[in-house]
Amino acid sequence: MADKKKNPTIRRDEQTLVKERLKRPRKHQVILHNDDFTPMEFVVDILTAIFQRSDAEATRIMIAVHQKGIGVAGIYSSEVAEAKAVKAIRYARKSGYPLLCTTEPE
């Protein structure tokens, strides 16, 4: 059964042999954007609570966001990335901060 997943599917299409290959879905990055209002400690809190980053890793990402303007919070499947971005934005808005979090293909 495992061999079928590795080998392309072969079918005949109007006298032509066609090989179909399945592609893995693209991963998406969740990107945090810098702003002048969201405290650095709050960004670290989001990274640890929503993106399950360690304190040290969250601090490193937060510094990258502060210095470069953006930072990658994590890389996930499209659906998971979008869900985490929405969760981070909702949490920020509920706390009164304008944190921007977007997703884009890797």
BAMAR-634988 format. One record per residue (C-alpha): residue in three letters; x, y, z. Coordinates in steps of 0.1 Angstrom, whole numbers, plus 5000, padded with zeros to 4 digits. Layout:
REM BAMAR-634988
- residu,px,py,pz
- ALA,X,Y,Z
...
//
This chain:
REM BAMAR-634988
- residu,px,py,pz
- MET,5000,5000,5000
- ALA,5029,5024,5008
- ASP,5042,5020,4972
- LYS,5011,5034,4958
- LYS,5016,5067,4976
- LYS,5052,5070,4964
- ASN,5045,5062,4927
- PRO,5025,5085,4904
- THR,4991,5074,4893
- ILE,4990,5062,4858
- ARG,4959,5064,4836
- ARG,4951,5064,4799
- ASP,4936,5095,4785
- GLU,4925,5093,4748
- GLN,4954,5070,4738
- THR,4979,5089,4758
- LEU,4996,5077,4789
- VAL,4994,5103,4816
- LYS,5012,5103,4849
- GLU,4997,5123,4878
- ARG,5018,5133,4907
- LEU,5004,5147,4939
- LYS,5021,5177,4954
- ARG,5023,5184,4991
- PRO,5003,5215,5002
- ARG,5024,5246,5006
- LYS,5032,5257,5042
- HIS,5023,5293,5052
- GLN,5043,5317,5075
- VAL,5025,5336,5102
- ILE,5041,5371,5102
- LEU,5040,5396,5131
- HIS,5043,5433,5120
- ASN,5058,5460,5142
- ASP,5038,5489,5154
- ASP,5044,5518,5178
- PHE,5017,5508,5203
- THR,5019,5471,5211
- PRO,5043,5465,5240
- MET,5072,5441,5235
- GLU,5061,5420,5265
- PHE,5026,5415,5249
- VAL,5043,5402,5217
- VAL,5063,5378,5238
- ASP,5031,5367,5256
- ILE,5013,5361,5222
- LEU,5043,5341,5209
- THR,5044,5319,5240
- ALA,5006,5315,5244
- ILE,4994,5311,5208
- PHE,5025,5299,5189
- GLN,5040,5277,5218
- ARG,5074,5294,5216
- SER,5098,5292,5245
- ASP,5105,5325,5264
- ALA,5140,5327,5248
- GLU,5127,5320,5213
- ALA,5097,5344,5217
- THR,5121,5372,5229
- ARG,5143,5366,5198
- ILE,5113,5368,5175
- MET,5100,5399,5192
- ILE,5134,5416,5188
- ALA,5134,5407,5151
- VAL,5099,5423,5148
- HIS,5111,5454,5166
- GLN,5143,5458,5146
- LYS,5133,5446,5111
- GLY,5096,5455,5111
- ILE,5084,5419,5108
- GLY,5091,5385,5122
- VAL,5080,5349,5115
- ALA,5060,5335,5144
- GLY,5057,5301,5129
- ILE,5052,5280,5098
- TYR,5021,5258,5095
- SER,4996,5244,5070
- SER,4974,5271,5055
- GLU,4944,5265,5077
- VAL,4964,5263,5110
- ALA,4984,5295,5100
- GLU,4952,5314,5093
- ALA,4936,5302,5125
- LYS,4966,5312,5147
- ALA,4968,5346,5130
- VAL,4931,5353,5136
- LYS,4935,5341,5173
- ALA,4965,5364,5178
- ILE,4947,5394,5163
- ARG,4915,5388,5184
- TYR,4936,5385,5215
- ALA,4954,5417,5207
- ARG,4922,5436,5200
- LYS,4906,5423,5231
- SER,4936,5436,5250
- GLY,4935,5470,5232
- TYR,4965,5467,5209
- PRO,4966,5471,5171
- LEU,4990,5442,5165
- LEU,4989,5431,5128
- CYS,4995,5394,5121
- THR,4994,5381,5085
- THR,5000,5348,5066
- GLU,5018,5342,5034
- PRO,5030,5311,5015
- GLU,5065,5300,5024
//
